[in-house]
Amino acid sequence: MSGRIKLTMPVVVEGRYDKIKLLSVIDGIIITTDGFGIYKNKAKQALIRKYAETTGIIILTDSDGAGFQIRNSLKSCIGNGRAVNVYIPDIFGKERRKDKPSKEGKLGVEGIDPDILREAFEKAGVTGPGPERSLWADKQMLVKDGLSGGDNSSELRKKLCMKLGLPERMTAKALLEALNTLLSEEEYAAALEAVKKGD
């Protein structure tokens, strides 16, 4: 088995078990829709839309009816944003942790062999070297800037997220990922300064 595929675009999957499986295949950001939970989660929709408009996103759902329903919902959610579809083949069987197969009897993302998943990403053409982006933001910077670990950190983080058009409930870790993939250091500094001044 070869090493993990480094991806510059976040991958959107259905659930946490899909995410766990993907962690062995890719090196990148993975966002879960929590199944149909995405329909009500406006903050997560906004985050996915933001990524789609900037870096683009990769959609990887199960190959059953529910998976395609979620995939189509994501496409309409992102509007003119960029989405690349990665599809898993129809493989019949049952995931180890489940008592019985799914309604359609097909394996979901979590049950697919890592090599088959890797091949699916290669077929979609997303595994080539993307533009190198230096990771300029780190945990220490967030602490220094008052966005993590302080008394008013969550409030300041919320204001910054709103200023940047990101979901206001982002954790420090999620904000860090967003800063490194969506913004330049200069854009961040300008937004933080504006928020601290009360603009």
N, C-alpha and C positions, 0 to 999 in steps of 0.2 A: 504494500500500500504506500502510495507516495504521500508527500507532506500536504498540509492543508492549503487550500486555494486562497490566495489573498484577494479580497474583493474591495473595491472602492465604493460600491453601491450597497446600501443596506438590503438585507433579504427579509421579506415579510412572509411569515409562516403562520399556521393556524394556532398551534398550542405549544405548551412548554416541553412536551416530549419530543416534538419536532425540533425545537430549538436545541435540546440536549443532543439529539442525533447529529444535527448540522454542525455543532461545535467541533465534532471530530473530522469534519470535511472542509469547513471554511474558516478563514481568519477574517472577521469583519463584524459589522453590526447586524444583529438579528432582532427583529421586532415581531411579537406575537399578536394576532388579532383576537386571541382568546375565543376562538370559534366565532359564533355569531355575535359575541359581545362587542365587536367592533361597531356594530350598527348603532349602539347607544353611546359609545365612548367618543365624544366629540374631540376631546384633547388628543387622543391617539390618532384620530382621523386627521387632525390638523398637523400633527408631527409627520405622518406619512406623506401628506400633501406637500409639506415643506421640503422633505427629502426629494420627493418626485420632481419638484420644481428646480432643485439645485443639482444634486448629484445624480438623480434618477433612482429608481428602486427596482428590485428584482422580486417578482411574485412567485412563490413556490407553495402551492396548496395541494391537498390530496386530489387524486384523480376521480373521486366520486362526485355525485351531484352536488352535495353540500360544498365541496371544495371549489367547484366551478361557480357556484352561487356567490361564495365569498370573493373569488377572483374577480367576477364581474362587478361586484359591489365596490371593490377597491379601485377598479378602472374608472368607474363613474365618480368616485370620491376624489380622485386626483386631477380630474379635468384635463388640462393641457400638459400636465406634468409627464415626465418620461417613465415608462414602465417596461421592463423586459420580462417576458414570461418564460419560466423554466418549468417544464412538465416532467413528471415521473411516469414511467410506463405502467400500464395496467398489469399488476402482478397479484394473483389471487392467493390469499392466505390469511393468517391471523397474527396480530402482534403478540409477543410473549406475555405482556402484562394483562392482556384481555382474556376473558373467559370464552368469548365466541367471536367469530369474524364480524366485520362491519356489515351493515344492511346489504351493501352490494358485494360483499365478500372480497373487496380489494384491500391491499396493504396501503396504509397511509405513509406519509413522509417518514414517520418514526420507524416503520418496519422495513424500509428499503435499505439494501446493502450499500455501504458507503461508496464503493466503487461505481455503482450504478448512479448514485447521486452525483458523484464527481463527473461522470460522463454526461449527465443531464445538463450540468453547468457548462461543460465544454461545448456541447451541441448548441447551446443558446448564445455562444460567442462572448461570454462575459468573463472569461478567465485570462484574457490577454493582459499584459501590463498596462494598467491605467496610469493617469498622471500621478506622479509621486506627490503626496501632500505631507508636509512635515507636521508632526504633532507638536504644535506650539503651546497648547494648553495642558496643564497638569493639575493634580490635586492641590499641590502647594500654592499654586497661583490662585485657585479659588479661595483657599483659606486666607491668603494675604489680602485678597480683594474683598474679603468679608462675605463671600458667597457660600461658604461652608464652615461649619464648626463654631460659628459665633451666635450670640443671642438673637440677632435680627437677620441671620443668614437666609432663612427661608423666605422672609418678607422681601429682602433685597433681590433674592433669586427670582421670586415671582415677578417683581417689577421689571427686572432685566428681561425675563422671558417674554413678557407682554410687549416690551419695547422692541424685541427682536422678532416678534410674530411667532413665538414658540409656545407650546402649551404651558400654562402658568404653573402647573403642578409638577414640573420636572424635578427629579432628584438631582443632587450634585453630580452623580455619575452620568446620568442621561444628558445633563447639560454639557458635561465635559465632552462626550461623544459628539454632540451637536456642534459645539464650538470648533472642534478639530476637523469636522467634515463640511460644515456649512459656511463658516465665517473666516475672515482673515483676522489677524491680531489687531490691525488698525480699526476694523469695523467693531470689534468687541470693545476696544478701549474707548472709542467714541460713544458707543451705546452705554457703557458703564458710567462714564463721566456724566452723560446727560441724565441718567437715572439718579445718580448721587446728588446732582444739582437740583433735581426735582422737575426737570423738563419733561 
